[in-house]
């Protein structure tokens, strides 16, 4: 994914998990609880693609500010610190956090935190290890935090206390996981979605599941497929069908790839690990293992929980992984990201082009505790600490300010295709986020190897037409682009069944991407869940092909569809 949205974020963050199949057990499920305030804040922070808690995306200044040298007070650098001492440093004048037993002064990072200073302030004076590792690759911290920001080490008593701590949310998730049936009980992608909602932390589910503004775009992504009908042909020998294809030269067991979605590590455990408190979040690395076993391409998000080298290490020998890129105003940062991706063996570069500004995804929580969730602006005046949050006046609208996560480049042009190609010679360049047939033509003319018809999962422009409608427009107005040997048209958004895949292929798509379904699968069952998802789709595609009267995916065409209701 890369991943937006179906019910407003506030409702998704606040509602309780749906029921899941459970064994009879006294611990089958914890009672629903209100979403903790911190979880709501994290859900709000997570809405920007990658602008989540502790989303470190800018190098720190070379010179430490004066307070950094004096903030430790009586604690000598490298000394022992208790949780009580840590908790005292939770305000704008002195803000400390602990990660993996080490304490850091991040006061001067408040103004530069892309996820919003308020979120960082909410978690000041606390241990944030679990949250940090569920969101960021391990190299993130070493890359952006200066050595002089190290304050000291948590003392042994504090470390022991933290090792025994289990939040109510973790207890809820653990009880639900313990009561889940095995993976063989899953028979559809909707099963995986229901199970994932029950076992994913609520702030993470709010991030994964929701869309922009009214969420009309999100809902229509799936609804569009329901308005297209098949025209099956009969009396044909379909005893041997082949669901395989190639995606950018990579052999694939089915015409599906894993779309880039941010922060997979927020939602799932390693395979076989039941304990929420003891697990190591594997995120995209587990997706890679599942994709490798199933034989499909994975595209890694620019804002993944795991780095490309970690994902490649988890992949099978020879397994290909693409890399998604968000252009940033600082082009040198983007250039360095591409160069690093090339160095770490990326198969292709997927440039996301529908985020010149973050879409209308501001989290506004109404109900009895309405709060303005102001995110992302870096100016000092936006550094509002937790105590400054206040309920909106009853019946009054909440203000909405523009969001800025430092990952939006409004100056993006078609010439950037050649620029990226110069940084990654020989690698396919894919343009992701096309919403009009005219831009498919331009992408082809400007030398792109492929395009992805997408509205960012409904997360950006609300009421953007569903990708299936864009594909239909391409078929109607620029059909030649669908049949070029050196150019591919892909689609993502709304795919939930093998028949959806077949409909897209009938209209000319070479393959489709799965974003949220992959998150659901890995969150519920780890890499085995991803394998199961592909197995289900392959069976559905195979059955659909036989009933349509075709034996290979290249036989599919518009003659098998009725699009009059699209």
C-alpha positions as CSV (number, residue, x, y, z in Angstrom):
1,X,0.0,0.0,0.0
2,X,1.9,1.9,-1.2
3,X,-1.9,1.9,1.6
4,X,-6.4,4.8,2.1
5,X,-9.8,4.6,3.1
6,X,-13.6,3.0,4.2
7,X,-14.9,4.5,7.3
8,X,-13.8,7.8,8.8
9,X,-10.6,7.4,10.8
10,X,-12.2,8.4,14.0
11,X,-14.8,5.7,13.7
12,X,-12.2,3.1,12.8
13,X,-10.0,4.1,15.7
14,X,-12.8,4.1,18.2
15,X,-14.9,1.1,17.2
16,X,-14.3,-2.3,18.7
17,X,-13.0,-5.3,16.8
18,X,-15.5,-7.4,14.9
19,X,-16.2,-10.9,16.1
20,X,-13.8,-13.7,15.0
21,X,-14.1,-17.5,14.9
22,X,-12.9,-18.7,18.3
23,X,-12.6,-21.9,20.2
24,X,-14.6,-22.3,23.3
25,X,-12.4,-20.9,26.0
26,X,-12.6,-18.8,29.1
27,X,-10.0,-16.4,27.5
28,X,-11.7,-16.3,24.1
29,X,-11.8,-12.5,23.9
30,X,-11.2,-9.6,26.1
31,X,-14.1,-7.2,26.5
32,X,-14.1,-4.2,24.1
33,X,-12.5,-1.1,25.6
34,X,-12.3,2.5,24.5
35,X,-9.3,3.4,22.4
36,X,-6.7,4.9,24.7
37,X,-5.9,8.6,24.1
38,X,-2.4,7.7,23.0
39,X,-3.7,5.3,20.4
40,X,-6.0,7.9,19.0
41,X,-3.1,10.3,18.7
42,X,-1.0,7.6,17.0
43,X,-3.8,6.9,14.6
44,X,-3.9,10.6,13.7
45,X,-0.2,10.7,13.2
46,X,-0.2,7.6,11.1
47,X,-2.4,9.1,8.4
48,X,0.3,10.6,6.3
49,X,2.1,8.0,4.2
50,X,4.9,7.2,6.6
51,X,4.2,10.1,8.9
52,X,3.8,7.9,11.9
53,X,5.1,8.0,15.5
54,X,8.8,8.9,15.6
55,X,8.9,9.1,11.8
56,X,12.5,10.3,11.5
57,X,13.0,11.5,7.9
58,X,15.5,14.4,8.3
59,X,19.1,14.3,9.5
60,X,19.7,16.1,12.7
61,X,21.5,19.4,12.8
62,X,25.3,19.1,13.1
63,X,25.5,21.3,16.2
64,X,23.7,20.4,19.3
65,X,21.6,23.2,20.9
66,X,22.6,24.5,24.3
67,X,19.9,22.7,26.2
68,X,21.1,19.3,24.9
69,X,24.3,19.7,26.9
70,X,22.6,20.7,30.1
71,X,19.3,18.8,30.0
72,X,20.6,15.8,31.9
73,X,21.0,17.8,35.0
74,X,22.6,15.8,37.7
75,X,22.8,12.7,35.6
76,X,26.2,12.2,34.0
77,X,26.2,11.2,30.4
78,X,26.0,7.5,30.2
79,X,24.6,7.2,33.8
80,X,21.8,5.1,35.1
81,X,18.3,6.5,34.9
82,X,15.1,5.3,36.5
83,X,11.6,5.4,34.9
84,X,10.7,8.1,37.5
85,X,13.5,10.3,36.3
86,X,12.6,9.6,32.7
87,X,9.0,10.7,33.3
88,X,10.1,14.1,34.5
89,X,11.4,15.0,31.1
90,X,8.1,15.1,29.2
91,X,7.8,18.8,28.3
92,X,8.9,21.2,25.6
93,X,11.9,22.4,27.6
94,X,13.3,18.9,28.1
95,X,11.9,15.9,26.3
96,X,13.4,12.4,26.7
97,X,12.5,9.0,25.3
98,X,13.8,5.5,26.0
99,X,14.5,3.0,23.2
100,X,16.0,-0.4,24.0
101,X,17.0,0.6,27.4
102,X,18.9,3.7,26.2
103,X,17.6,7.3,27.0
104,X,17.8,10.1,24.5
105,X,17.1,13.8,24.6
106,X,15.0,14.6,21.6
107,X,13.9,18.1,22.7
108,X,15.3,19.8,19.6
109,X,13.6,17.3,17.4
110,X,10.1,18.5,18.3
111,X,10.2,21.2,15.6
112,X,11.4,18.8,13.0
113,X,9.4,15.7,13.7
114,X,7.4,14.9,10.5
115,X,4.8,13.0,12.4
116,X,3.9,16.1,14.4
117,X,5.4,17.6,17.5
118,X,2.2,16.8,19.5
119,X,2.6,13.1,19.0
120,X,6.2,13.1,20.1
121,X,5.2,15.2,23.1
122,X,2.5,12.8,24.1
123,X,5.1,10.1,24.4
124,X,7.9,12.1,26.0
125,X,9.2,10.7,29.3
126,X,8.3,7.2,28.3
127,X,9.8,4.0,26.9
128,X,8.8,3.8,23.2
129,X,10.7,0.7,22.1
130,X,7.7,-1.3,21.0
131,X,6.2,1.5,18.9
132,X,9.5,2.5,17.4
133,X,10.4,-1.0,16.2
134,X,7.0,-1.7,14.9
135,X,7.3,1.3,12.6
136,X,10.9,2.0,11.7
137,X,13.9,0.0,10.3
138,X,16.6,-0.4,12.9
139,X,19.0,1.8,10.9
140,X,16.7,4.8,11.2
141,X,17.7,5.7,14.7
142,X,21.5,5.5,14.2
143,X,21.1,7.6,11.0
144,X,19.3,10.5,12.4
145,X,20.0,10.8,16.2
146,X,23.3,12.4,17.2
147,X,25.6,10.8,19.7
148,X,25.4,13.8,22.0
149,X,21.6,13.2,22.4
150,X,22.4,10.0,24.4
151,X,21.6,10.7,28.0
152,X,22.2,7.3,29.7
153,X,20.9,3.8,30.4
154,X,17.8,2.8,32.2
155,X,18.6,1.1,35.5
156,X,18.1,-2.6,36.1
157,X,14.9,-2.1,38.1
158,X,13.3,-0.1,35.3
159,X,14.3,-2.7,32.7
160,X,12.8,-5.4,34.7
161,X,9.6,-3.4,35.2
162,X,9.3,-2.8,31.4
163,X,9.9,-6.5,30.7
164,X,6.8,-7.3,32.8
165,X,4.6,-4.5,31.6
166,X,1.6,-5.5,29.4
167,X,-1.0,-2.9,28.4
168,X,-4.7,-3.6,28.2
169,X,-4.5,-3.5,24.5
170,X,-1.7,-6.1,24.4
171,X,-3.8,-8.3,26.7
172,X,-6.8,-7.9,24.4
173,X,-4.8,-8.9,21.4
174,X,-3.1,-11.8,23.2
175,X,-6.5,-13.2,24.3
176,X,-7.9,-12.9,20.8
177,X,-4.8,-14.6,19.2
178,X,-5.0,-17.4,21.7
179,X,-8.6,-18.0,20.7
180,X,-8.1,-17.9,16.9
181,X,-8.7,-21.0,14.8
182,X,-5.8,-22.2,12.7
183,X,-5.0,-20.8,9.2
184,X,-6.9,-23.6,7.5
185,X,-10.2,-22.1,8.7
186,X,-9.5,-19.1,6.4
187,X,-11.4,-19.5,3.1
188,X,-11.5,-15.9,1.7
189,X,-9.7,-12.6,1.8
190,X,-12.6,-11.2,3.8
191,X,-11.8,-13.8,6.5
192,X,-8.3,-12.5,6.8
193,X,-9.6,-8.9,7.0
194,X,-11.9,-9.8,9.9
195,X,-9.2,-11.6,11.8
196,X,-6.7,-8.9,11.2
197,X,-9.0,-6.2,12.6
198,X,-9.4,-8.2,15.8
199,X,-5.6,-8.7,16.4
200,X,-4.1,-5.4,15.2
201,X,-3.6,-2.6,17.7
202,X,-6.5,-0.2,17.2
203,X,-4.3,2.8,16.3
204,X,-2.7,0.6,13.6
205,X,-6.0,-0.6,12.3
206,X,-7.2,3.0,12.0
207,X,-4.2,3.8,9.9
208,X,-4.5,0.7,7.7
209,X,-8.2,0.7,7.1
210,X,-9.4,4.3,6.6
211,X,-9.7,6.7,3.7
212,X,-9.8,10.4,2.9
213,X,-12.6,12.6,3.9
214,X,-16.0,11.0,3.2
215,X,-14.2,7.8,2.1
216,X,-16.2,7.7,-1.1
217,X,-13.1,6.9,-3.2
218,X,-12.2,4.1,-0.9
219,X,-15.7,2.5,-1.1
220,X,-16.0,2.9,-4.8
221,X,-12.7,1.1,-5.5
222,X,-14.3,-2.2,-4.5
223,X,-17.8,-1.3,-5.6
224,X,-16.7,-0.7,-9.2
225,X,-15.9,-4.4,-9.6
226,X,-19.4,-5.3,-8.6
227,X,-20.8,-3.3,-11.5
228,X,-19.0,-5.3,-14.1
229,X,-20.4,-8.7,-15.2
230,X,-19.0,-11.7,-17.0
231,X,-20.0,-13.1,-20.4
232,X,-18.8,-16.7,-20.1
233,X,-18.2,-19.0,-23.1
234,X,-19.0,-22.7,-22.9
235,X,-18.3,-26.0,-24.6
236,X,-14.5,-25.4,-24.5
237,X,-11.8,-27.7,-23.2
238,X,-10.6,-26.1,-20.0
239,X,-9.1,-29.2,-18.4
240,X,-5.6,-27.6,-18.2
241,X,-5.4,-24.0,-17.1
242,X,-2.4,-21.8,-16.4
243,X,-2.7,-18.9,-14.0
244,X,0.9,-17.7,-14.4
245,X,2.3,-14.7,-16.1
246,X,5.3,-12.3,-15.9
247,X,5.4,-8.9,-14.2
248,X,8.1,-6.7,-15.4
249,X,10.0,-9.7,-16.5
250,X,9.5,-11.6,-13.2
251,X,7.7,-14.9,-13.5
252,X,4.6,-14.8,-11.3
253,X,2.3,-17.7,-10.2
254,X,-0.7,-15.4,-10.7
255,X,-1.1,-12.0,-12.2
256,X,-0.8,-10.3,-8.8
257,X,2.0,-8.5,-7.0
258,X,2.3,-7.0,-3.5
259,X,1.7,-3.3,-3.6
260,X,3.8,-1.0,-1.4
261,X,2.1,-0.2,1.9
262,X,3.7,1.6,4.9
263,X,4.4,0.4,8.4
264,X,3.5,-3.3,8.1
265,X,5.4,-3.9,11.3
266,X,2.6,-2.2,13.4
267,X,0.3,-5.1,12.8
268,X,1.7,-8.5,13.0
269,X,3.9,-11.1,14.9
270,X,6.4,-13.4,13.5
271,X,5.0,-16.8,12.4
272,X,4.5,-19.1,15.3
273,X,4.9,-16.4,17.9
274,X,1.8,-16.0,20.0
275,X,3.0,-13.6,22.6
276,X,2.4,-10.0,21.8
277,X,4.9,-8.8,24.4
278,X,7.7,-11.0,23.3
279,X,7.3,-10.8,19.6
280,X,9.7,-9.2,17.1
281,X,7.7,-7.3,14.5
282,X,8.8,-8.7,11.1
283,X,6.4,-6.7,8.9
284,X,7.6,-6.5,5.3
285,X,10.2,-9.2,5.9
286,X,7.4,-11.7,6.6
287,X,5.6,-10.5,3.6
288,X,8.7,-11.2,1.5
289,X,8.9,-14.8,2.8
290,X,5.3,-15.4,2.0
291,X,5.6,-13.7,-1.4
292,X,8.7,-15.8,-2.2
293,X,7.0,-19.1,-1.3
294,X,3.9,-18.1,-3.4
295,X,6.0,-16.9,-6.3
296,X,5.0,-13.3,-6.7
297,X,6.7,-9.9,-6.8
298,X,6.8,-7.7,-3.7
299,X,7.2,-3.9,-3.9
300,X,8.6,-2.4,-0.7
301,X,7.2,0.9,0.6
302,X,9.4,4.0,0.9
303,X,8.0,4.1,4.5
304,X,8.3,0.4,5.3
305,X,9.0,-0.9,8.8
306,X,11.9,-2.9,7.4
307,X,14.7,-1.7,5.2
308,X,15.3,-3.1,1.7
309,X,18.4,-5.0,2.8
310,X,16.5,-6.6,5.6
311,X,13.7,-7.6,3.3
312,X,16.2,-9.0,0.7
313,X,17.9,-11.0,3.5
314,X,14.5,-12.6,4.3
315,X,13.7,-13.3,0.7
316,X,14.6,-16.5,-1.2
317,X,17.7,-16.6,-3.4
318,X,16.9,-14.8,-6.6
319,X,13.6,-13.4,-5.3
320,X,12.9,-9.9,-6.7
321,X,11.7,-6.9,-4.7
322,X,10.8,-3.6,-6.1
323,X,11.2,-0.3,-4.3
324,X,8.7,2.5,-4.0
325,X,9.9,6.1,-4.0
326,X,8.2,9.3,-2.7
327,X,9.9,12.3,-4.2
328,X,10.9,14.9,-1.5
329,X,11.5,18.6,-1.9
330,X,15.1,17.9,-1.1
331,X,16.0,16.1,-4.3
332,X,19.3,14.9,-2.9
333,X,17.5,12.9,-0.3
334,X,15.4,11.3,-3.0
335,X,18.6,10.6,-5.1
336,X,20.3,9.0,-2.1
337,X,17.2,6.8,-1.5
338,X,17.3,5.6,-5.2
339,X,21.1,5.0,-5.1
340,X,20.7,3.0,-1.8
341,X,17.9,1.0,-3.3
342,X,20.0,0.1,-6.4
343,X,22.9,-0.8,-4.1
344,X,20.7,-3.2,-2.1
345,X,19.4,-5.0,-5.1
346,X,16.0,-3.4,-6.0
347,X,14.4,-4.9,-9.0
348,X,12.6,-1.7,-10.1
349,X,11.7,1.8,-8.9
350,X,8.0,2.6,-8.4
351,X,7.6,6.4,-8.3
352,X,4.4,7.4,-6.5
353,X,3.0,10.6,-8.1
354,X,-0.4,11.2,-6.4
355,X,1.1,12.7,-3.2
356,X,2.1,16.2,-4.3
357,X,0.3,17.1,-1.1
358,X,-1.1,14.9,1.7
359,X,-4.7,14.2,1.0
360,X,-7.7,15.1,3.2
361,X,-7.0,12.5,5.9
362,X,-6.9,14.6,9.0
363,X,-8.2,12.6,11.9
364,X,-10.9,14.4,13.7
365,X,-12.4,12.7,16.7
366,X,-15.8,13.9,17.7
367,X,-18.1,12.1,20.2
368,X,-17.7,12.9,23.9
369,X,-14.0,13.7,23.7
370,X,-13.6,15.7,20.6
371,X,-10.0,16.8,20.0
372,X,-8.3,18.6,17.2
373,X,-5.6,16.3,15.8
374,X,-3.2,18.9,14.2
375,X,-0.5,17.0,12.5
376,X,2.8,17.5,10.8
377,X,3.6,21.2,10.4
378,X,7.1,21.9,11.5
379,X,6.9,25.5,12.6
380,X,7.5,26.2,16.3
381,X,4.0,27.6,16.7
382,X,2.6,24.1,15.9
383,X,4.5,22.6,18.9
384,X,1.4,22.1,21.0
385,X,1.8,19.7,23.9
386,X,-0.7,17.2,25.1
387,X,-2.2,19.4,27.8
388,X,-3.0,22.1,25.2
389,X,-5.4,19.8,23.3
390,X,-9.0,20.9,24.0
391,X,-12.4,19.8,23.0
392,X,-14.1,21.6,20.2
393,X,-17.1,23.7,21.3
394,X,-20.3,21.7,21.1
395,X,-21.7,21.8,17.6
396,X,-18.9,23.9,16.2
397,X,-16.7,22.7,13.3
398,X,-13.0,21.9,13.9
399,X,-10.4,23.8,11.8
400,X,-8.4,21.9,9.3
401,X,-4.9,23.1,8.5
402,X,-2.8,21.9,5.6
403,X,-0.6,18.9,6.4
404,X,3.1,18.7,5.6
405,X,5.1,15.5,6.2
406,X,8.2,16.5,4.3
407,X,7.4,13.8,1.7
408,X,5.4,15.8,-0.7
409,X,7.0,17.3,-3.8
410,X,4.7,19.7,-5.6
411,X,7.3,20.4,-8.3
412,X,7.2,16.9,-9.7
413,X,7.1,16.7,-13.6
414,X,7.3,14.1,-16.3
415,X,11.0,14.9,-16.7
416,X,11.6,13.2,-13.4
417,X,11.2,9.8,-15.2
418,X,14.5,10.5,-17.0
419,X,16.1,11.8,-13.8
420,X,15.2,8.6,-11.9
421,X,16.4,6.4,-14.8
422,X,19.7,8.2,-14.7
423,X,20.0,7.2,-11.0
424,X,19.0,3.6,-11.6
425,X,20.2,2.6,-15.1
426,X,18.8,-0.6,-16.4
427,X,16.0,-0.8,-13.8
428,X,12.3,-0.6,-14.8
429,X,10.7,2.7,-13.8
430,X,7.0,2.4,-12.8
431,X,4.7,5.5,-12.3
432,X,2.2,4.7,-9.6
433,X,-0.9,6.8,-8.9
434,X,-2.3,7.4,-12.4
435,X,-6.0,8.5,-12.4
436,X,-6.7,9.6,-16.0
437,X,-6.2,7.8,-19.3
438,X,-4.3,10.9,-20.7
439,X,-1.6,10.4,-18.2
440,X,-1.1,6.8,-19.2
441,X,-0.3,8.1,-22.7
442,X,2.1,10.7,-21.4
443,X,3.8,8.1,-19.2
444,X,4.3,5.9,-22.2
445,X,5.6,8.8,-24.3
446,X,8.0,9.9,-21.6
447,X,9.6,6.5,-21.3
448,X,8.1,4.8,-18.3
449,X,8.2,1.0,-18.3
450,X,4.8,0.7,-16.6
451,X,2.0,2.6,-14.8
452,X,-0.2,1.7,-11.9
453,X,-3.8,3.0,-12.1
454,X,-4.5,3.9,-8.5
455,X,-6.1,6.5,-6.3
456,X,-3.8,5.6,-3.4
457,X,-6.3,3.2,-1.9
458,X,-8.8,6.1,-1.5
459,X,-6.3,7.9,0.8
460,X,-5.6,11.0,-1.2
461,X,-8.3,12.7,-3.4
462,X,-11.7,11.8,-2.2
463,X,-14.1,11.0,-5.1
464,X,-11.2,10.2,-7.4
465,X,-12.6,7.7,-9.8
466,X,-11.9,4.0,-9.1
467,X,-8.9,2.5,-10.9
468,X,-11.2,0.1,-12.7
469,X,-13.0,3.0,-14.3
470,X,-9.6,4.5,-15.3
471,X,-8.7,1.2,-16.9
472,X,-11.9,1.2,-18.8
473,X,-11.2,4.7,-20.1
474,X,-7.7,3.6,-21.2
475,X,-9.3,0.7,-23.1
476,X,-11.8,3.1,-24.7
477,X,-9.5,6.0,-25.6
478,X,-5.9,4.7,-25.7
479,X,-6.1,0.9,-26.3
480,X,-2.7,0.8,-28.0
481,X,-1.0,1.5,-24.7
482,X,-2.4,-1.8,-23.4
483,X,-0.7,-3.9,-26.0
484,X,2.9,-2.6,-26.1
485,X,5.7,-5.2,-25.6
486,X,7.8,-2.7,-23.5
487,X,5.0,-1.1,-21.5
488,X,2.6,-2.5,-18.9
489,X,-0.5,-1.2,-17.3
490,X,-1.2,-2.3,-13.7
491,X,-4.0,-1.6,-11.3
492,X,-4.4,-1.5,-7.6
493,X,-7.3,-0.7,-5.2
494,X,-10.4,-2.7,-4.4
495,X,-9.2,-6.2,-5.3
496,X,-10.7,-8.7,-2.9
497,X,-11.5,-11.8,-5.1
498,X,-10.0,-13.7,-7.9
499,X,-12.8,-12.6,-10.2
500,X,-11.7,-9.0,-9.6
501,X,-8.3,-9.9,-11.0
502,X,-9.9,-11.5,-14.0
503,X,-12.0,-8.4,-14.7
504,X,-9.0,-6.2,-14.7
505,X,-7.1,-8.5,-17.0
506,X,-10.0,-8.6,-19.4
507,X,-9.8,-4.8,-19.7
508,X,-6.1,-4.9,-20.5
509,X,-4.2,-4.8,-17.2
510,X,-1.1,-7.0,-17.1
511,X,-1.4,-7.6,-13.3
512,X,-3.0,-6.1,-10.2
513,X,-1.5,-5.0,-6.9
514,X,-2.7,-6.0,-3.4
515,X,-2.1,-3.6,-0.6
516,X,-4.5,-3.9,2.4
517,X,-5.2,-7.6,1.8
518,X,-1.4,-8.3,2.2
519,X,-1.5,-6.4,5.5
520,X,-4.5,-8.3,6.7
521,X,-2.8,-11.6,5.8
522,X,0.5,-10.9,7.5
523,X,-1.1,-9.3,10.5
524,X,-3.3,-12.4,11.1
525,X,-0.9,-15.2,10.3
526,X,2.6,-13.8,9.3
527,X,4.2,-15.1,6.2
528,X,1.9,-18.1,6.2
529,X,-1.0,-15.7,5.9
530,X,0.5,-14.2,2.8
531,X,1.0,-17.6,1.2
532,X,-2.6,-18.5,2.1
533,X,-3.9,-15.3,0.5
534,X,-2.1,-16.1,-2.7
535,X,-3.4,-19.7,-2.6
536,X,-7.0,-18.5,-2.2
537,X,-6.6,-16.0,-5.1
538,X,-5.0,-18.6,-7.3
539,X,-7.8,-21.1,-6.7
540,X,-10.4,-18.4,-7.4
541,X,-8.6,-17.3,-10.6
542,X,-8.3,-20.9,-11.8
543,X,-12.0,-21.6,-11.2
544,X,-13.0,-18.3,-12.9
545,X,-10.9,-19.0,-15.9
546,X,-12.4,-22.4,-16.4
547,X,-16.0,-21.0,-16.1
548,X,-15.2,-18.2,-18.5
549,X,-13.8,-20.7,-21.0
550,X,-10.1,-19.7,-21.1
551,X,-7.0,-21.7,-20.3
552,X,-4.4,-18.9,-19.9
553,X,-4.4,-15.3,-18.8
554,X,-3.4,-14.0,-22.2
555,X,-6.7,-15.3,-23.6
556,X,-8.7,-12.9,-21.5
557,X,-10.2,-9.9,-23.3
558,X,-13.1,-7.3,-23.2
559,X,-15.4,-9.8,-25.0
560,X,-15.8,-11.6,-21.7
561,X,-17.2,-8.6,-19.9
562,X,-20.4,-6.5,-19.8
563,X,-19.3,-3.1,-18.6
564,X,-22.5,-1.2,-19.4
565,X,-23.1,-0.6,-15.7
566,X,-19.6,0.6,-14.9
